Amino acid sequence: MTEATAGKDQQHPLYNRDRPLIDILLSQEATDYNLAELARLRMRYQGFPGARDIQKDLEKVLQQWGLTEAELFEKTRKIHDLGGIYKSRGKKDEQDWN
């Protein structure tokens, strides 16, 4: 890293799309879908050098739901093993990793 970029937060390219989702998670309960969304967003922003408000709010959701990150990931692995949590928009067996 150069001195100009060292310590400077970056804007995540999906920030504007994710921010409203996180606001929804903050106000809702821990359904299977919401757990999957929280886990997906935790992985997306983990270690990202920016979006500090999103990272803080994702941690807040975990606390509100009384979970550790390890418990979240354990629950969501079981949810995904059952399948169908994310319905495809037309093509069968397509996964959305956005």
C-alpha positions, 0 to 999 in steps of 0.5 A: 500500500502507498502512503496515500491509501494506507489507513483510508477507508474505501467505499464498498461497491455494494454499499448502497444496495446492502445498507437498506438490507441491514436496516431491515435486519436491525428491525426484524427477528432471526428467521432462517432467511434473515440469518442467511442474509446476516451470514452472507453480509458478514462474510462480504464485509469481513476484513473490508477496509471501510463500511465501518457503519455496516460492520458495526451494525452487523455486529449489533444484529448478532448481539440483538439475536444473541448469537456469536459469529460461530453460532450464526455460521453453524445455523446457516450451514444447516439452513443451506444444507436443507436448501431453498433459502434463496429462490432462483429467479428463473434458472434452476439450480443457479446460485446467486453469490452477489 
